[in-house]
């Protein structure tokens, strides 16, 4: 009997360990792959951040850090494979500052398509893009719409978190600065980093630069021009990071995580989107 118990105690951890595989693509072993595909239901998350200035005291990689942490924390609750750090996107408006990493637009789009194609080649037919950079949504939506340009045997989803009235009201109660003026590197983003990676902040430097809107363009709201952001915020800093709080950062992060976990579950159980996409390509006139 003792021998049998010893054998069982030796075998049980092995069985459990085989199920406890990493979520990050780069931390998986080759022998993990089939199980990762099964556990994720062929779902991969592509977190997109950016490298750019976030005022004088908030990390250049704040967008990347937030996207990375969202994916890491959400997939602990609902398993999916997470593609490694991806920081290629639209950030032309910040090229006047050191730390910005901006590639040509055609290369950015081609690289994103090549990346999703390679993710799919590795067994994933459902790819969720999560984004934490304000300059990326229009680019990502355009990229996804272009998925219908040529036949794809995988689906790309774009996760965009919402916010309930209750959460929004609580956010407004906690905030110390105006929502309209907190646009980049200010209270909100600094609060998220203060909650996620507080050791990276240097908030004592926040007063070194102005984050006020200079309002140099006198155009009606019906007109859009590429230089509008620089005309308003040449320091690429909009708000005041010195008001950052862990309380606000946790509220925003928890809301994003709850929404993301729900989205991952929905995508993993989604059987219709790919089938309808295949139907579309079958009916496209050549």
N, C-alpha and C positions, 0 to 999 in steps of 0.2 A: 504493500500500500504506500509506504513511504517513497519507494522508487517511482511509483506512478505519479504521486503528487509532485515530486521533483521534476519529472518529465513535463507535466502539465504547466508548472510554473515557468519552465524554460520556454515552452512553446507559445504561451499566451502573449507575452510581450512582443514576440516576433510577429504574430498576427496583427496585433494592434499597431505596431510600428509601420507595418506595410501599408496601413491606411492613412497614417499621419505624414503625408507628403507635403513639401513646400508648395506655396501658391506662386512664388516668383519663378518665371521661366528659367532664369539663370541659376537658380538654386536646385532645380530638379536634376536628377540623374537620368541617363538614358533609359534605365530599367524602370524609372517612375512613369515614363511618358504615357503608356497605354492606360494606366490607372488614372493619371491626371486628365486624360481625355474623357474617360468614363465618369469621373467624379464631377467634372465641369460641364458635362453634357456638351462637349466640344465648344465651350465658351471661353474666349480670351478677352481680357481687358487691356486696352491700350491707353495708358494715362499720358496725356499730353500737357506739358508745362511749357515754360519758356525761360530763357536766361535774359534778364533785363534789370535795369536799375529800379529799386523800390524805395526811393528817397535815400537819405543819408545813413539810416540806421537799421534798415530791414534788408535781409539777405537778397542777393541778386537772384538766387534760385527759389524764391518764395513760391512761385507758381508750381514749379517742379516738386518742391517739398510737399505742398498741399495735395497735389494729385497723387503723389507716391503714397502718402499717409492714408488718403481716402481708400485707395485700392487695397493697401495692406490691411487696414482695419476691417473693411467691409468683407473681404474674402476670408477672414477668420470666422465670420458668421455664416457666409454662404460661399462655398468653394467655387473658385474660377481661377484660371491661370492668368498671371499678371505679367505682361510684357515689360522688359526692363526700361529704365528711364528714357524718355523720348522728349526732346526739347527743341523740335524743329517746327516753326509755325510762322505766323504773321506778326512781325514786330518792327516794321520799317519806321514807325514813329519814334523809336528810341535809339536810332543808330548814331545819334550825336553824343552818346554817353558810353564810356568804357563799361565792359561787362555784358553788353548786348551781343547776342549771337543770332545773326540774321542771314539766312541764305536767300539766293535769288528765288523769286516766286515760282518759276517753272520747276526748278529743282525741288523746292519744298513740296509741291503737289505730286511730282513724280516719285519722290522718296516716300511719301505717305502711301501712294498706291502700291509701290514695290513692297513696302512693309506689310500692308494688309494681304497682299498676294502671298508673301512668304509665310505669314501667320497661317493662312488658309492651307498652304501646301503642307504644313506640319500637323494637319488634322483638325483644325478649328473652322467650323462653318458659321460661327456666330462671334462677331467681334464688337465689343462695346468700347467706344471712344469716350473717355472722361476727360474733361478739359478744365483748367483752372486759370486760363489767361483770357482777359477781356477782349483781346484783339483777334481771337481765333474762331469764335462761333460762326461768323459769316463764311469764313474759309472752309470750315468743317462741313457746314451744310451744303456748300457748293460741291465739295469733294464727294459727299455721300450721294447727292443727286446725280453726279456724273457716273455713279456705279451702274446706272442704266444705259450708259453709252455703249458698253460692250459686255458680252455675257460673263457673268460671275456666278460661281457656284458657292458663294458664301454671302452673308448679309452683314452690313455694317450698321450699327445702331449708335446714335449720339445721345448720351445721357446729359440732360440739363435739369438740375434739381430745382424744385419749386419750394415754396415756403407758405405754410398755412397761416391764417390770420392770427392764430394764437402765438405761433413762433414769431411772426413779424411784430406783433404787439409787444412781446417780451423783449425782442431785439431793440425796439424803439425806446423801451423803458430803460434798458441798460446803457444805450449809447450816450456818449458825452458830446459828440460832434454831429453836425447836420448830415443827414444821409446824402443830400444833393451835392455836398462839397467833398464827400469821402469817396473819391473815385479811384485812387491808385496809391498803394504804399502807405495809406493812412490808417485810421483807427481799426477798420474792419480787418484788413489783411494782416496788420501787425498783431491784432488780437488772436487771429488764427495761428500765427507763428508762435506767439507767446504761450498758447495752449499746447501746440504740437512740438515745438523745438525752441524753448525759451532761451537756451544758452547761445543761440545765434543772434539774438537781438542786441542792438546797441542804441537803445531808445534815448539815451542822453544826447545823442547827436541829432535828434529830430529837429530842434530849433535852428540847426545850421543852415537850412534852406527853407524857402517859402513854398508851401503847397497850395497857395491861393490861385484862383482862376484869374488870369490877366484880361480875359475877354477882349482880345485884340481884334478879332473879326467882328464886323458889324453886319452880319448877314442874317436873313430870316431863317427860322428853323426848317423851312421847306427846302433849303439848299444844303448839300453835303459836299465837302471838299477834303482832300487828303491831308491838308496841312492844319485842319481844325484843332487837333489835339496839341500839336506843338505851339500853335498860336495861343492856346489857353494855358498850357502847362509846359513851358520850355524846360523846366527842371525835371520833367517826367516824374513828378511827385504831386499828388492831388489829395490833400487832406492833412491830418496831423497825427502821426504815429505815436506821439507821446501820451495819448489818451488810451492806448491799448490796454485791454483787460483780459485775464484768463476766462472770466465769466462770459464775456461776449464771444471769445474764441471757441469755447466749449459749446455754447448754444448753436453757433453756426455750423461747427463741425458735426455735432450730433445730428442736426437736421439733415445735413448732406449725407451722412452715413445711413441714416434710416431710409432716405429716398434711394440711395444707391443699392442697398441690400434688397429692397423691393424690386428695383429694376433688374438686378442680376437674376433673381428668382424668376421674374417674368420672361426674361430672355432665355434662360435655361429650359423653360417649359414651352417656349414658342415653337410650334410646328408649322404655323401657317405662313409666316413671312417668306421663308425660303421657297416654299411650294408655290406661292403666288408669284414670286420673282421668277421662278423657272417657267411658270405659265406665261408670264409677260414676254420673256425672251423667245419662247416657242412661237408666240404670235407676232413678233416683230417682223415687219415686211423687209425682206432683204433687197 
